[in-house]
Amino acid sequence: MTIRRLHLLGSPVLRQPSTPVAAVDDEVRRLVDDLFDTMHAAKGVGLAANQVGVARRVAVVDVGEEFPPPLVLVNPRIVKLSDAVETAEEGCLSIPDIYGDVERPLAVTVAALDRDGQPYSVELSGFKARAAQHEIDHLDGILFLDHLSAVKRHLLVAKWKKARKGQAGYLKEVTPEPAGEL
């Protein structure tokens, strides 16, 4: 189990479009495993590689639903968007304790490579579709704040800066909570 440090708002890698993966090899599979470990330790539902400082087109999503199972997204792209949209609150592990209402398509079809480098396509709806869109945005250097009005974005960034006052750097250690007793 490898838990990586999270890059926070202000880290340049979060705004950097990620480089496509040429081949899914052991290094990419290790990155996928690290993303899942880090995401679960941080109690998130999705994590993109650039959030741990790696500007490669790799992300994971696990919203706790059985079908489809947790997603490994290597070189993902959205190939279809529903006309129906939904507005819901979003947050981000790279911008802790900041939330905003984001409008997104209710359903999407995503094409990607899996952990073994095999191409697949999956139709997603609801929360899982929202999480996948959020992570794919990360891979394109887009944050959920970018979907908000300029006024709302300004207010949330000001709140973020105030909460971070006196803290240097753009890295956050992720510490998993100890396992509870049964």
BELVENMO-V566159 format. One record per pair of residues at least 6 apart in sequence whose C-alpha atoms are under 6 Angstrom apart, sorted by the first residue. I is the first residue (numbers start at 0). GAP is how many residues later the second one is. Records with the same first field share a line. If there is no record, write none. Layout:
I: GAP ; GAP
//
This chain:
1: 32
2: 31 ; 34 ; 35
3: 34
4: 47 ; 167 ; 168 ; 169
5: 45 ; 46 ; 165 ; 166
6: 44 ; 45 ; 87 ; 163 ; 164
7: 86 ; 87 ; 162 ; 163
8: 85 ; 86
10: 159
12: 37
13: 36 ; 127
14: 126
15: 125
16: 122 ; 123 ; 124
17: 37 ; 38 ; 39 ; 121
18: 37 ; 38
19: 36 ; 37 ; 55
23: 93
38: 8
40: 135
44: 16 ; 17 ; 18
45: 14 ; 15
46: 12 ; 13
47: 11 ; 87
48: 9 ; 10
56: 17 ; 18 ; 82
57: 15 ; 16
58: 14
59: 11 ; 12 ; 13
60: 9 ; 10
61: 8
71: 42
72: 39
73: 38 ; 39
74: 37
75: 35 ; 36
76: 33 ; 34
77: 31 ; 32
78: 30 ; 31
79: 28 ; 29
80: 27
81: 23 ; 25
83: 21 ; 22
84: 19 ; 20 ; 21
85: 17 ; 18 ; 20
86: 15 ; 16
87: 13 ; 14
88: 11 ; 12
89: 9 ; 10
90: 7 ; 8
105: 19 ; 20
106: 17 ; 18 ; 22
107: 15 ; 16
108: 13 ; 14
109: 11 ; 12
110: 9 ; 10
111: 7 ; 8
112: 6
144: 8
//
